[in-house]
Amino acid sequence: MFLKNSRHSRSGFMKNWFASNLIVWWGLSSPAWAASLSEGMSCLAVGDLSCAQEVRDSMVASAPAAVGTMKLNLRVLFREGKYSRVVEVLDALEAKGVDIESEDPSPYRATAAAAAGMAETVQGGVRVRHAGGIEQILEDDALSVLQASRRAYDALFGGGPGHEVLLDIFPTARRFIQASGLPPEAVRTTGVIALSKWSRLLISSPRSMGRGYSWKDTIAHEYIHLVVSVRSGDRSPVWLQEGLAKHLEPRWRDGSDSGLSIHQQSLIARAIQTGEFVPFEKFKHSMAYLDSGEETGLAFAQVSTMVGYLLAQGGDECLPGVLDRIRDGEASEVVVAEAAGHTDFEDFRSGWLEWLSSRPLIQEKIASLPVVLDGAGGSYAEDPLLAARADLARFARLGDLLRGEGRPLAALVEYRKAADPEGPPSPLLQAREATCLLELDQLQRAEAVAAEGARLYPEFTLLQVVHGRTLDALGMQRRALEAWKAAHDLNPFNPEVQTALAADYAAIGAGEEADQHRRYARILQFGGSAGAAD
């Protein structure tokens, strides 16, 4: 169900917003036109693109060359993802002597440059753009996830955007940063490589991180942000938006909610003991501005569990009412507290802490995986132990040399020297150890090591790959499929993953799925060229 937003569907709210936020006339001589422009800008300010499109179309039909019309058209085109036309309007405004950048910092030209040459597919109310070539391997899954997200979250929140939803998948983190307007240092510190802004979704390809990342759930996460923005008139605070998005991001798959990773459980268990949570003030604008990956992980764990507690107390059915009340101007903290059966937010927070403290939390020495974008940093940069310990990395490097010479037993000795019993486990060393054991035909031990590594670091793709190899070697195709699918969901650009999925699906008689992954393997083999269709 889509929430169809017109100029009249939220008239009371819009009029109140307009009365307190009157926009300047911007070159229009008629008060009637000034009112139309202001209404269009008001629509954009509350995330109502459908409303702004209606106002824009009316103004363009009557006075296309007016400066005010061009300014509104510029902003609407940007949200529609029509970047080449955005540049045309920018050039026309500059020719009229209008310095748009002095009043609007949106990355208009940077986005047009970052999105240049991207291919687009439109299907079922969603638009997906990618860079072509091997990036087309993302298209099927991106369309499927976004369509499933529209169905799941629009129903959950009582409505959604009334326009086609655009997802831009940028092939590199550099191009994502260029289009996002986020400071590069913030992205590299926190690993925030996805964004819901300007009525559309932006993510970076899983190729941008060598270890991959959960890009499918990230699409759902960002779509939740878009729905919450639309439903709440863009008044929901960051903590609530991020809590809803993080806690509910798996719903598109099977209706389940997000559990805390082992790392997040450790972080929040320590915070319960010390009382050192991340203040909302530190991320009131964005999670991207936090100080480290550890702090970001804790902040997400906090707000996700707060939403978990809200739903445990008030049920899913409370969500539309929560967003309606926030849209209508009520304080978000009061609304959330009352929806959970509390009198105020302090009472809600006490209830949340009591609820959280009663839950079993695993406490293990797990480190945040380093943020490594676009292949920077060297071979061990993505490992939380070896990236920080050059002394231990020397043993790992020697192990790699020995394994390359066909000496897995000697390599295993060196890998074990590289481990630090006092520090966090190394996902790379776990993958290397399991590989050596597999080469030594110690299959059960190899599977146990790989399974433990994947449990601790589920987003480290190499561990899922090695786990798939060991399970296949043991003849456990159905279990192997789960590991290979996990690897595909993190980084589908590995030819071994696609070949293994095709083989294992064929082995269990799933011919359609096998054919799909054979096609992906051909795309990777031929670089997305016409040969992939042969």
N, C-alpha and C positions, 0 to 999 in steps of 0.2 A: 504494500500500500504506500503510495507516494503522497506527501503533503503538498497539495497544489496551492502555491502561493500566488495570489494576484495582488494588485494594488489595493484591493478591498478586503482581502482575507484577514489582514491584521490591522484593520484601519484604526482601531482604538489605540493600539500600541504604537503604530507608526505616527499618529498625530501627536501623541505625547512626546515621542522621541523628537519629532520635528520641532515642536514648540520649544524644547530646551536645547536644541542643537541646530539653530538656523544656519544654513550654508550661505556664503556670499553669492552674489548674483553672477560673478565670473563672466562679465562681458555681455550679458543679456539685458536688453533695454526694457523688456516688458515684465511687469510683476507676475503675470500669469506664467510666463516662461521661467522666471526665477523660481516660482513655486514648484513647477514640474521638475526642474533640475534638482532642487533641494529634496524633492520626494525621491527621485532616483538615487541620489547620494545617500539618503536615509535608508533606502532598501539595501544598498550595498553594506552600509554600516552594521546592519543586523543580519547579514549573511543571506539575504533574500535575493538571489540572482534572478529568479523568474520575474519578480516585481520590477527589478532594475531593467531587465530586458524589455519589458512592456513599455516602461517610461522612455527608454532610449529609442525604441522603434518609433514611437509617436513623435519624438523630437526630431529624429533624423528625417522623417517623412515631411515635416513642416519647415524645418530650418537647418538643413544639413551642414551648412558652412559656419553657423554661429559658433563662437568659441566655447560657450557653455555646452552646446550639444557635442562638440568634439571632445571635450574633457570627460563628459559622462560616457561617450562612446568608447574612448580610450580605455577606461576602467572596465567597462563591460566586456569589450573584446579581449582584454587580458585575462579576465576570469573565464571566458569561453575558450581560451587557448588558441586564439587566432593571432599568433604572434607576428606574422608578416604584415597583417593589416594594422596591428598595434604600431609597428614601426612607421607605416605610411601616415598614420594619424599624428604620431610624434613629429615627423618631418613637417607635416602641414602646420602644426601648431608652432613649431619653431620658425617657420616661414612667416607666421603672423607676429613674431616677436614674443611668443609666450614661452617662458622658461618653466616647463612643467616639473623638472627635477627639483627645483627649489621649493615646491609645495607638496611634492609627492615622491617619496624615496623608493617606490616600488621598482624592482629590477627589470624594467621593460626591455631595454635593449639587450641586457645580459641574458635574459631568458630566451629571447629570440635567437641569440647566437648559440646558446647551449642546446636548444631544441632543433637546430638546423639539420635537415636531412632525415628526420625521424619519420617512420612509417606509421600509419594509423589504421586501426580496425574498429568499426562501430558495430555493436551487437547488443540487442536487448537492453537498451537504456544506458549503456556504458560505452566509453571510448577509451581505447588503450593505445598509447604510442610508445614505440621503442626504436632503437637505432638501426634496425635491419641487420643483415648478416646473421651471425650466430645468435644475436639477441632475439631473433624471431622465435627461438625455443621457449621464450617466456610468454608468448602471446596467448596460447590456449589456457594455461593455468591462470594468467592474470585476468582474462575475461571471465573465466569460471568463478574465481574467487570474488571478483567485484560484483558479479550478478548474484551470487549466493549471499554476499554481504548486504546488498540492497534488500533482498527478501527478508533476511534474518533481523537486521537491525531496524529497518523501517517498521516492521511489525512490533518489535520490542519497545521502541520509543514512541510509537503512535504516529509515525509519519517520517518523512525524509525529504530530501531536495526534490523539487519539481522539475528539474532540468536533467539533461544527460550528464553523467558524471565522467569527468575526464581524469585519467591516470597517465602521467608522464613517467616513463621509466628511463632514467638517464644512464648511459653505459658506464660512466665513471663517476667517482665521488667528486672529482674536480668539476664536472659539468653540473652535477646536482648542486654543489655549493654555489656555482655561478648563478643558477636559476632560483635558488632558495632565498638569497639575500642574507643568509646566516654568515657570521664571521667564520672564516676557515678554521681558526684556532679553536672555536667552540665545538665545531663538528669533530675535529681531530681529538679533542679531549674527551668528549662524552659519547662519541659514536652515533650521534643522532643523524641518520642519513635518510630520513623520510619526513614528510611534512604534509599537513593539511592546511592549505591557506589559499586565499583568493578563489574560494568556491571550487577548488580542484585538489587533486592529490599528486604529490611528487615523491618518487622514491629513487634510490640508486640501485642499479643492477646488482644482483648477488656477486657478479664478477668483480665488483669494486672492493670487496673484502676477500682475500685469498681463502680464508676459512669458511666463507659463505655466511649467511645469516638467515633467519626465519622470515624471508621476504613475503611469503603468502600471508602469514598472520599480521605482518606489518601493513599490508594493503588493507586488511580488515580493520586494524587499529586506526589507521588514518581515516578510513571511511566513517568509523564511529565518531571521530572528531567532527567530520563534516555534518553528520546528522545532528549531533548535540549542538553544534553552532546554529544550524537552521532552526531546530526546535526551541532553543532557548533565546533566540534573538541575539546570539553571540554574547550572552551575558554570563555563561558558566565560567567560573574561575579555572585556572590551569590545573589546580590540584584535582578538581572533580572531573574535568575532561580527561586528564591522564589516568585517573583511577578507573573511570568507566571504560576507557579504551583498552587499558592493560588487562583489567579483570575479564572483560567480555570478548577479547580478541579471538579466542578459539570458537566462539558460538557458531560461526559460519560453517564450521566443519560438521559438528555432531551435536550441537546444543550444550556442550560442556563449557565450564568457566576455566579461567587460567589458574593453575596452581603455581606456587612459588618454586623457582628453581632451587637446587641445593645451595647455591651461592647466596641467593636472596634470603633463604631461610636462615643461613648463618648470619647474614648481615642484620636481619631484623631481630633474631634472638639476642645478638649482642646489644642492639639498641634498647631492647626491653630491659636488659640487665643494667645498662648504664644510663638510660633515659636520654641518650643523645640521638634524637631523631632529627631529620632535616626540616628546618622551619619552612612553612609554606612561603614565607617572604623570599626565600632564596630562589624559588622557581616560579614566582608569580607571573613572569613573562614567558618563560620556556624552560623545559628541562635541559635544553642545549647550553644553558649558561651556568650549569653546576660545575663544581671544581674538579671532578674526577669521575671515572667509570664506577668506582666504589660508591661514591655519593649518589650518583644517578641510579645505581641498582637499588640502594636503600630507599631513595625517594619513590621509585616505582613500586617497591614492595609495600611501603606505607600506604600509598593512595589506593593501590589495588586491593589491599586487605580491608581498607576502610569501606570501599564499595562492596566487597564481599560481606562485610558485617551489615551494611545497609540492606542488602538483599536478603541476608539471613533473617533480619528483623522485619523488613517491610515487604519482601517478595518482589518479583519482577514487575508486578502490577503497579508498584509505586513510581516507576520511572517516568511515565508520561506526565503525571501530576507534578513531580519534582521539577521537570524542565518547564512546564507551563508556569509554575509559580515563580521560578527564576526569571523567565521571560517577562512576566508581568511586574517585575521589579522587587520581589521579595529577596531578602538576604539569603544567599545560597547555604550558608552554614546553618541558619535557623531552619530552612526548608529541609535539609538533609537530616538534621537532628530530629525534627518532628516526624519525618517519614519513617524513621527507625524507632519511634516511640519514646523519644527523649524530650526534655524540656528545653535544652539549649545545647550548644556545641560542646561545651566542657563536659556535660553529662554524657553526650554521645562519645566523646573521646575516651572517657573513663570506661564506658561500656565496651568500646572497641579494644582497649588495652586488656581488659579482663577476658574478653572473648579470645583475643590473640594469644594471651598467656596460657590459655587452657588447651591450645592446639599443639600437637606434637611437631616440633621444629628440629630438623636435622642440623647439627652443628659440626661442620667439618672445615678443615683448612682448604678453602677453595678461593682462588683469586679471580678477579675480573680478567677476562680475556682482553689483551691489549687491542687498542683501536689501530689497525693498520690499513690504510686506504691506498688503493691503486698500486699495490705491490711495493710500497716503500718499506725500507728498514732491514732488508736482508732475510735470510732463510729462517732464522729463529725469532723474528720480530713478533710473530703472532702467538708465541708461547709465553705464559705469564712467569715462568721460572727462568727459562734460558735467555729471554730478552733482557732480564735484569742481572744475570750472573754469567759474565764472560768466562770465569774460571770453570764453571760447570759446562758451558757451551763447548769448550775445547774437547771434553770427553765425548760429547754428542757428535761433534764433527769427526772425530776419529772413528766413532762407531759407524757413521755414514760411509766413511771411506772403506772400512772393513766389509761392510755389508755389500757395497758396490763391487768388491773383489770376490764376492761369493763366499764370505766367511761369517755366516750369521751367528755362530757361537761366540766368536771373538768380539763381534759387534755388540752382542748382548751384554758381555762383560763391561764394555765401555759405557753403554747406555745406563747400566745400573750404577756405575760410578758417578754419572751426571745427576742422578736423583739427589734431592736434599730431604732427608727425613724430618727436618725441622720446618721445612717450608711447604708451600702448596704443591700438590702433585702437578707434574708436567703432562699436559695432554699429548704433546708431540712425542715425549719419551714413552708414554703408554702405547701410542700407536706403533712406534718403532719396536718396542719390546714384543708386542703381539705379532708383528710382522716377522721378527726373528724366530719366534716360537712356531709360527706357521711354516716357515721355511725349514725348520728342524723337525717338522712333522709331529709337533706336540700340540695337536689340534685342540684338545680340551683346555689346556692351559692358555693357549692363544685366545680362545673364545672368552675365557673368564677375564683375562686382562682387558680385552677390547670392550667387553660388556661393562666392566667397571668404569673404564674411561668414558664411555658413552653416557653412563649414568651421571658421572660427575660433570662432564662437559658436553651436554647434548648438542650444542651448536658448533662443535669442532668437527667439521665435515670429515676430515681424515679418519677420525675414530669410527664414525659410522661406516665409512668405506671398508676399513680393516675388519670391522665386525661383520659386515656382509660377506667379505672374503672367507672368514673363518667358518661362518655358518654354512656357506655353500660347500666348503671343503668337508664339512661334517654331513653333508647331504640333507640339510634342513632348509629346503627352499622357501617354505612359507615364512619361517622366522627370518631367513635372509632377506626376503622381500621387504619386510618391515625396516630393516637396517638400510637397504638400498633406497627405499622410498624416503626415509629420513634424510639420507644424503642428497637425494634429488631435490627435496624441499628446501635444502640449505644452499645447494650450488649445483644446478642442473647442467653445468658446462663441462663436467668431467665425462669424457667418452666411456671410461670404464663403468661408470654408474649406469649410463643408458644401455650399454651392451648387456650388463648383468641383469637389469630390469627386464629387458626383452627376453633374455634366456629363461629367467625364473618364471616370468608370466607364461611363457610358452610351455614350460615344464608342468605347470598346474592347469593348463588348458584355457588360459585367459588370452585368447588370440587377439582380441581388439586392443587390449592394453599392450601386448607384446608388439603389435604393429606400430602403435603410437611411439614407443620408445625406440624402435628401429628407425622410425622417421627422424626422431631427435638425434640419433647417432649419425645418420646421414647428413643432417644439417651441420653437425659439428665437423664431420669429415670433410665436407665440401665448403665450409665457411658460409653456409646459407645460400650458396649459389644454386643455379637451376639443376645441377647434378643431384641435389638432395631429393628431388622428386622422382628420380629414375628408379 
